[in-house]
Amino acid sequence: MGKLFKYNIIYRSTIIVWMAIKFIVKIYYFHFKNKFWDKKTVHRWNDMLYRMAVEYREKAEKLGGILIKLGQFLSTRTDFMPDVFIKELSELVDHVPPMPYETALSSIKQEWGTDIFDDHLSELENQAIASASIGDVYRGALTDGTEVAIKVRRHRIEEVFHKDFIALRIVFWILRVFTSFGKKADLNSLYKELVMVMNRELDYEQELEFGEYFRERYKDQPDIYIPHYFKALCTEKVLVMEWVNGAKITDTFFMQQQNIDIEKTTKILFDHYIDQFLHPGKFHADPHAGNIIVRRDGTIAIIDFGMIGEIKKEDTEQFKLLVQGFIIDNYDIVLSALDKMNFILPNADKKKLKKVIKETVDMYSDGSLKNIDSKVMNQLSEDISLIVKDQPIQLPADYAYLLRAVSIVIGILFSIYPEMDLKKWAIPKIKNWFGRKSIVESVTKQYAKNLTEPVRSYPKALLNFLESGEKDREWDKEKHHVQMKHQFYLLIEVLSFMMVVTGVAIAIWGFSIQLNRMATIGLVLAGISLFLLNLIFVNHYRMIRSRK
């Protein structure tokens, strides 16, 4: 069934939209049933999210197309996606089977406009070495014997993506109209970012441009190698690059066999990526182990530049001001920097946001950051995540990619060399990045302040947090619960009305073709839906009256 309707827009849209509606109804119904949350409620909530994430992943792997790329995109959105969902989506691998070898050959021939074996290739393996949602990779050799990797875009994949974009428009409209998230988030910007990212990954000429950018940027670094692209053979649908021999960067056994210094290799990789993360320019946004190859001579090759982010120069300067604002306890500077970096949505209550950020920072001014360990970092990460998710903050796509890339690289570094002293390696880089003596002096002064005033600052911050925050938090919870119930009722009312219309249409159609059984089914469906609509409407009306 799925294969038969693979390119059918109605089939694909129905699956995508219905899955979204089902998830929304489940979430609202859960909130509707559970006004007070305890540990058991939280456990059931996480279990429900996990099952939804698994269902999404399985549907994505079966349907292919934009669902896989959307899942990968959403796994970067720590600003609004639940952690349990992110964890499952981060495991989303392109488990799609490769396209037929003959289809790949036909695509290459069509793009090159010639017989590929007579003019360009002496060999092309008939099995793809990698298969993804957008394209397959084959190993081959040019007529002069040079080994190459040939990336071929999937047949009709652009058509599939653009059909799926229509379904996504419907999903985003549903989110905007029927959910509190749609009221909080800037879904128009999010949709535009998503379309831009997807279209960019579809264009192999764009990937070629990115590859040449990184090759030029790191041409003077002998320990980093960016493969050569054969530009004359690259098109929008076919990409040809030099084949790289070696092993995944996480293969420490290979490095030991080749007598490669693992600590030195780890430091090289750290320096390479921190340069991208701190300074203006493009950065490699998909640095998983399969895209980082260690060669026999110890040099590190970086491949696959389909997913790229960019740090703008003005954002770098704002980020420095952001850090300085935290250091000198000036949260107007912090909010101004976040606003100029487009992190804060237009509907934000900046006064409240400033208060939440300040209270969170004050909670850590008791000296708990003096000795950083994994427990403190995890707690800090959770607190920051709560602020981002609860407040009107939405990360631009490039910064969502940046956070994901940073976490992946740190994970790889520790898996290669667990004894790595991240603090020792990072401090000189960060000092050089600041480049201004006044900021370094501010850091020193604030650090001394944190060490000398923990006894005074912590109780004061905690008392202020408890006294001024508890009532606000309780009111926000109650307000959020009522809003969720209102939107749940509204969604069920719309769905019930649609079922009434559908039942009437089926009945009319049944009578018109003199199929009484079909007409009866339509009337029963319309009657049940009308009864449900009236029942929901009465309960909705009573809830509204009770709030007055």
C-alpha positions as a printed Julia matrix, in Angstrom:
548×3 Matrix{Float64}:
   0.0    0.0     0.0
   2.73   2.43    1.02
   4.84   1.75   -2.08
   1.8    2.11   -4.32
   1.02   5.6    -3.01
   4.6    6.67   -2.28
   4.34   9.79   -4.44
   0.65  10.48   -3.81
   0.2   13.83   -2.1
  -3.13  12.9    -0.47
  -1.71   9.67    0.99
   1.42  11.32    2.36
  -0.4   14.39    3.68
  -3.05  12.26    5.39
  -0.42  10.25    7.28
   1.55  13.35    8.34
  -1.43  15.51    9.32
  -3.32  12.72   11.09
  -0.25  11.81   13.13
   0.09  15.46   14.21
  -3.61  15.71   15.17
  -3.41  12.43   17.1
  -0.38  13.66   19.07
  -2.05  16.99   19.87
  -5.26  15.31   21.07
  -3.27  12.89   23.26
  -1.33  15.76   24.86
  -4.45  17.83   25.53
  -6.37  14.87   26.87
  -3.52  14.05   29.24
  -3.47  17.64   30.57
  -7.26  17.6    30.75
  -7.23  14.5    32.98
  -4.27  15.49   35.15
  -4.6   18.86   36.84
  -2.23  17.95   39.69
   1.09  16.34   38.85
   3.05  13.98   41.06
   5.9   11.57   40.26
   3.52   8.97   38.82
   1.94  11.59   36.55
   5.33  12.72   35.3
   6.3    9.09   34.67
   3.1    8.49   32.65
   3.7   11.74   30.75
   7.25  10.75   29.78
   6.06   7.27   28.85
   3.41   8.75   26.54
   5.96  11.08   24.91
   8.34   8.16   24.42
   5.65   6.09   22.68
   4.77   9.06   20.47
   8.45   9.57   19.57
   8.83   5.88   18.69
   5.72   6.06   16.51
   7.1    9.14   14.75
  10.47   7.46   14.15
   8.86   4.32   12.74
   6.56   6.34   10.47
   9.53   8.45    9.3
  11.64   5.42    8.45
   8.72   3.86    6.56
   7.51   6.93    4.68
  10.89   8.6     4.16
  10.95  12.05    2.63
  10.69  15.06    4.86
   9.72  13.19    8.04
  13.28  11.91    8.47
  14.87  15.33    7.9
  12.19  16.97   10.06
  12.96  14.51   12.87
  16.66  15.32   12.63
  15.84  19.03   12.59
  13.54  18.75   15.61
  16.19  16.79   17.52
  18.23  20.02   17.52
  15.39  22.1    18.98
  16.1   21.93   22.69
  14.23  25.23   23.04
  10.8   23.59   22.74
  11.06  19.82   22.16
  10.75  17.5    25.22
  13.97  15.75   26.24
  12.5   12.26   25.84
  11.43  13.16   22.28
  14.86  14.6    21.43
  16.58  11.48   22.7
  14.47   9.22   20.49
  14.69  11.48   17.43
  18.47  11.75   17.8
  18.52   8.0    17.17
  16.68   8.53   13.9
  18.9    7.04   11.23
  18.11   7.02    7.53
  17.08   3.35    7.4
  15.73   3.7     3.9
  16.82   1.12    1.34
  19.03   2.38   -1.51
  17.43   3.2    -4.81
  17.98   0.63   -7.6
  21.47   0.73   -9.1
  20.0    1.29  -12.56
  18.13   4.36  -11.29
  21.37   5.82   -9.9
  23.16   5.16  -13.21
  20.34   6.8   -15.13
  20.45   9.89  -12.88
  24.22  10.27  -13.28
  23.99   9.85  -17.05
  21.18  12.39  -17.28
  23.11  14.93  -15.2
  26.39  14.47  -17.1
  24.72  14.19  -20.49
  27.12  11.48  -21.63
  27.99   7.82  -21.26
  29.56   7.78  -17.83
  31.95   4.85  -18.42
  33.29   6.02  -21.77
  34.08   9.57  -20.69
  34.46   9.82  -16.91
  34.41   6.6   -14.89
  36.38   3.39  -15.18
  34.53   1.74  -12.31
  31.39   2.14  -10.2
  30.43  -0.36   -7.5
  26.88  -1.67   -7.91
  26.06  -1.44   -4.19
  25.64   1.85   -2.36
  28.04   2.21    0.58
  25.63   4.61    2.31
  21.94   5.29    1.87
  20.01   8.25    3.23
  16.67   9.96    2.74
  18.05  12.43    0.2
  20.71  10.43   -1.65
  22.94   7.37   -1.92
  26.74   7.24   -1.98
  28.67   4.94   -4.34
  32.36   4.17   -4.54
  33.96   4.47   -7.96
  37.09   5.42   -9.9
  37.77   8.01  -12.58
  39.37   7.06  -15.88
  42.8    8.06  -14.49
  42.37   5.66  -11.56
  41.51   8.25   -8.89
  39.13   6.77   -6.29
  36.03   8.86   -5.75
  32.83   8.92   -3.71
  29.77   9.71   -5.84
  26.69  11.05   -4.1
  23.5   10.68   -6.15
  20.23  12.37   -5.22
  17.22  10.1    -4.93
  14.78   9.8    -7.79
  11.88  12.32   -7.42
  13.01  13.27   -3.89
  12.53  16.99   -4.59
   8.95  16.27   -5.66
   8.36  14.28   -2.45
   9.78  17.07   -0.27
   7.65  19.77   -1.87
   4.52  17.65   -1.46
   5.4   17.09    2.19
   5.87  20.85    2.64
   2.14  21.23    1.93
   1.34  18.76    4.73
   3.7   20.67    7.06
   1.87  23.9     6.28
  -1.35  22.26    7.44
   0.34  20.92   10.6
   1.8   24.34   11.42
  -1.63  25.94   10.91
  -3.17  23.43   13.35
  -0.42  24.17   15.87
  -0.89  27.91   15.5
  -4.7   27.8    15.92
  -5.23  25.0    18.44
  -2.18  24.92   20.71
  -0.59  27.15   23.33
   2.77  26.39   21.72
   1.47  27.96   18.53
   0.63  31.12   20.46
   4.08  31.25   22.04
   6.39  30.24   19.18
   7.03  32.1    15.95
   5.84  29.28   13.71
   6.15  31.33   10.52
   9.86  31.85   11.12
  10.27  28.22   12.16
   8.58  27.0     8.96
  10.7   29.28    6.78
  13.88  28.08    8.5
  12.82  24.48    8.01
  12.08  24.94    4.29
  15.37  26.81    3.82
  17.36  24.05    5.54
  15.64  21.27    3.57
  16.03  23.0     0.2
  19.68  23.69    0.96
  20.33  20.01    1.66
  18.61  19.04   -1.6
  21.02  21.2    -3.62
  24.36  19.42   -4.07
  25.83  22.49   -5.76
  25.32  24.28   -2.45
  27.08  21.44   -0.64
  29.95  21.74   -3.13
  30.23  25.43   -2.29
  30.37  24.65    1.42
  33.02  21.97    0.87
  35.23  24.38   -1.06
  34.72  27.02    1.65
  36.09  24.7     4.35
  38.9   23.47    2.1
  40.03  27.07    1.6
  39.56  28.01    5.27
  41.72  25.16    6.6
  44.21  24.79    3.75
  47.08  25.93    6.01
  46.31  23.44    8.8
  48.41  20.32    8.08
  46.53  18.13   10.58
  43.09  18.82    9.08
  42.21  17.55    5.61
  39.19  18.57    3.53
  38.75  16.29    0.49
  38.97  17.65   -3.04
  35.78  17.98   -5.08
  35.73  17.36   -8.82
  33.77  20.46   -9.7
  33.38  19.65  -13.41
  31.4   16.51  -12.5
  29.28  18.07   -9.74
  25.7   19.11  -10.45
  22.57  19.87   -8.48
  21.86  16.12   -8.21
  25.33  14.52   -8.34
  28.36  15.24   -6.17
  31.82  13.77   -6.84
  34.57  14.02   -4.24
  37.89  12.41   -3.49
  37.64   9.07   -1.68
  39.1    9.19    1.84
  40.7    6.06    3.3
  40.84   5.66    7.06
  38.6    4.88   10.02
  35.94   6.64   12.06
  37.4    9.09   14.55
  36.03   6.97   17.42
  38.03   3.9    16.28
  40.79   4.08   18.91
  41.92   0.53   18.06
  42.78   1.71   14.52
  44.76   4.63   15.96
  46.71   2.31   18.26
  47.5    0.02   15.32
  48.84   2.98   13.33
  50.78   4.34   16.36
  48.73   7.54   16.31
  48.89   9.7    19.44
  45.27   9.67   20.69
  45.66  12.67   23.03
  47.22  14.74   20.25
  44.47  13.7    17.82
  41.8   14.68   20.37
  43.43  18.1    20.85
  43.58  18.64   17.07
  39.89  17.87   16.75
  39.06  20.11   19.73
  41.0   23.05   18.26
  39.4   22.54   14.85
  35.83  22.69   16.08
  36.22  25.34   18.79
  37.6   27.6    16.06
  34.33  27.11   14.16
  32.12  27.49   17.23
  33.68  30.71   18.56
  34.48  32.72   15.46
  32.28  34.23   12.73
  31.76  32.08    9.67
  30.24  28.77    8.71
  30.48  25.7    10.94
  30.09  21.97   10.28
  26.66  21.23   11.76
  26.71  17.42   11.4
  30.0   16.35   13.05
  29.05  12.75   13.88
  31.75  10.06   13.92
  30.95   8.88   10.38
  31.78  12.32    8.98
  35.16  12.59   10.75
  37.83  10.22    9.41
  41.26   9.64   10.94
  43.77   8.64    8.24
  46.8    6.38    8.59
  49.18   9.35    8.88
  47.16  10.76   11.8
  45.55  13.63    9.89
  41.8   14.16   10.35
  39.55  14.37    7.29
  36.16  16.07    7.52
  33.51  14.95    5.0
  29.86  15.66    4.16
  29.0   19.37    4.25
  25.29  19.04    3.54
  24.33  20.4     6.98
  26.0   23.74    7.67
  25.28  26.56   10.13
  26.63  30.09   10.24
  27.73  32.42   13.04
  27.48  36.05   12.03
  30.06  38.6    13.16
  27.44  40.82   14.81
  26.12  37.82   16.76
  29.63  37.06   18.04
  29.89  40.59   19.43
  26.44  40.32   21.01
  27.38  37.01   22.6
  30.44  38.63   24.18
  28.17  41.34   25.6
  25.81  38.6    26.81
  28.64  36.98   28.79
  29.76  40.34   30.13
  26.19  41.15   31.21
  26.06  37.94   33.28
  29.45  38.74   34.79
  28.58  42.26   35.96
  24.97  41.4    36.95
  23.51  43.72   34.32
  20.51  41.81   32.96
  19.44  44.68   30.72
  22.6   43.96   28.74
  21.74  40.24   28.76
  18.22  40.82   27.41
  19.44  43.35   24.85
  22.0   40.87   23.51
  19.45  38.03   23.36
  16.99  40.32   21.59
  19.52  41.48   18.98
  20.46  37.85   18.34
  16.72  37.16   17.66
  16.4   34.75   20.59
  13.43  36.58   22.18
  10.02  36.43   20.54
   8.03  39.66   19.99
   5.35  38.7    22.55
   7.89  38.26   25.37
   7.33  39.82   28.77
  10.9   41.06   29.11
  10.44  42.18   32.7
   9.35  38.69   33.73
  12.07  37.06   31.61
  14.7   39.27   33.22
  13.44  38.28   36.65
  13.53  34.53   35.86
  17.07  34.7    34.45
  18.32  36.75   37.39
  16.78  34.39   39.96
  18.33  31.37   38.23
  21.77  32.98   38.12
  21.48  34.09   41.76
  20.72  30.51   42.76
  24.16  29.56   41.45
  26.01  32.49   43.02
  26.55  30.5    46.23
  29.83  29.11   44.97
  28.32  25.88   43.6
  30.11  26.52   40.31
  33.49  26.7    42.04
  34.08  22.99   41.55
  32.37  22.02   38.32
  31.48  18.35   37.98
  29.04  16.4    35.83
  26.25  16.69   38.42
  26.49  20.49   38.6
  26.67  20.77   34.8
  23.63  18.52   34.34
  21.62  20.56   36.85
  22.67  23.82   35.23
  21.78  22.44   31.81
  18.32  21.42   33.07
  17.71  24.86   34.6
  18.71  26.63   31.39
  16.54  24.26   29.38
  13.55  25.07   31.62
  14.02  28.79   31.06
  14.23  28.34   27.3
  11.14  26.1    27.16
   8.96  28.03   29.61
   9.76  31.53   28.41
   9.15  33.12   24.97
  12.61  32.21   23.69
  13.13  30.57   20.3
  16.55  29.72   18.98
  17.3   30.62   15.36
  18.03  27.48   13.33
  21.77  28.17   13.15
  22.04  28.29   16.94
  19.93  25.16   17.37
  22.41  23.47   15.02
  25.3   25.0    16.95
  24.13  23.57   20.3
  23.64  20.15   18.69
  27.07  20.25   17.04
  28.78  21.28   20.29
  27.17  18.41   22.21
  28.11  15.87   19.52
  31.73  17.03   19.37
  32.12  17.0    23.17
  30.72  13.46   23.21
  33.19  12.34   20.55
  36.13  13.98   22.32
  35.41  12.24   25.62
  34.8    8.89   23.9
  38.23   9.1    22.25
  40.15  10.45   25.23
  38.19  10.21   28.53
  41.06  11.89   30.45
  40.67  15.08   28.41
  40.94  18.27   30.49
  38.28  20.33   28.73
  38.75  23.31   31.06
  42.51  23.43   30.48
  42.1   23.36   26.71
  39.15  25.76   26.56
  40.29  28.65   28.81
  43.14  29.91   26.55
  40.81  29.76   23.52
  38.05  31.66   25.29
  40.46  34.31   26.62
  41.77  34.82   23.1
  38.2   34.96   21.82
  37.28  37.75   24.25
  40.36  39.69   23.26
  39.53  42.56   25.62
  41.36  43.01   28.9
  38.37  44.7    30.52
  36.2   41.6    30.12
  38.87  39.31   31.56
  39.18  41.67   34.53
  35.39  41.55   34.98
  35.53  37.76   35.0
  38.21  37.82   37.7
  36.32  40.3    39.85
  33.04  38.43   39.56
  34.74  35.1    40.33
  36.24  36.64   43.48
  32.82  38.0    44.41
  31.26  34.55   44.05
  33.89  33.07   46.35
  33.63  35.74   49.08
  29.87  36.31   49.18
  28.16  32.9    48.93
  26.75  33.0    52.46
  25.09  36.36   51.9
  23.99  36.01   48.27
  22.47  32.55   48.3
  19.94  32.98   51.18
  18.89  36.34   49.78
  18.37  34.91   46.28
  16.56  31.86   47.61
  14.27  33.94   49.84
  13.46  36.3    46.96
  12.81  33.33   44.69
  10.44  31.71   47.19
   8.59  34.85   48.21
   8.13  36.5    44.82
   8.09  33.5    42.58
   5.81  30.93   44.19
   2.55  32.82   43.69
   3.49  33.7    40.13
   4.37  30.09   39.34
   1.13  28.73   40.84
  -0.92  31.32   38.94
   0.92  30.49   35.7
   0.25  26.76   36.2
  -3.47  27.36   36.78
  -3.72  29.75   33.83
  -1.86  27.29   31.59
  -4.14  24.42   32.65
  -7.3   26.41   31.86
  -5.88  27.46   28.5
  -5.03  23.86   27.66
  -8.61  22.75   28.51
 -10.09  25.56   26.4
  -7.97  24.64   23.37
  -8.69  20.93   23.87
 -12.42  21.6    23.78
 -12.01  23.82   20.71
 -10.04  21.16   18.85
 -12.59  18.41   19.63
 -15.42  20.71   18.55
 -13.79  21.36   15.18
 -13.05  17.66   14.64
 -16.63  16.73   15.62
 -18.04  19.32   13.21
 -15.84  17.95   10.42
 -17.16  14.45   11.17
 -20.76  15.74   10.99
 -20.05  17.27    7.56
 -18.33  14.06    6.44
 -21.29  11.92    7.6
 -23.8   14.14    5.79
 -21.68  14.02    2.61
 -21.52  10.2     2.78
 -25.29  10.01    3.28
 -26.02  12.31    0.33
 -23.62  10.34   -1.85
 -25.22   7.05   -0.76
 -28.72   8.29   -1.6
 -27.53   9.66   -4.96
 -26.19   6.28   -6.1
 -29.06   4.42   -4.42
 -26.77   2.64   -1.97
 -28.93   2.61    1.17
 -26.31   0.94    3.34
 -23.79   3.69    2.62
 -26.4    6.35    3.27
 -27.3    4.75    6.61
 -23.61   4.68    7.67
 -23.35   8.37    6.79
 -26.43   9.29    8.81
 -25.25   7.28   11.84
 -21.81   8.91   11.67
 -23.39  12.37   11.39
 -25.76  11.67   14.3
 -23.06  10.38   16.65
 -20.75  13.27   15.74
 -23.55  15.81   16.26
 -24.32  14.35   19.67
 -20.62  14.48   20.6
 -20.4   18.07   19.33
 -23.32  19.16   21.51
 -21.91  17.36   24.56
 -18.47  18.95   24.17
 -19.99  22.37   23.49
 -22.1   22.25   26.69
 -19.07  21.27   28.81
 -16.96  23.94   27.13
 -19.63  26.57   27.8
 -19.86  25.55   31.47
 -16.09  25.82   31.86
 -16.1   29.33   30.36
 -18.97  30.41   32.63
 -17.19  29.02   35.72
 -14.13  31.19   35.0
 -16.12  34.43   35.01
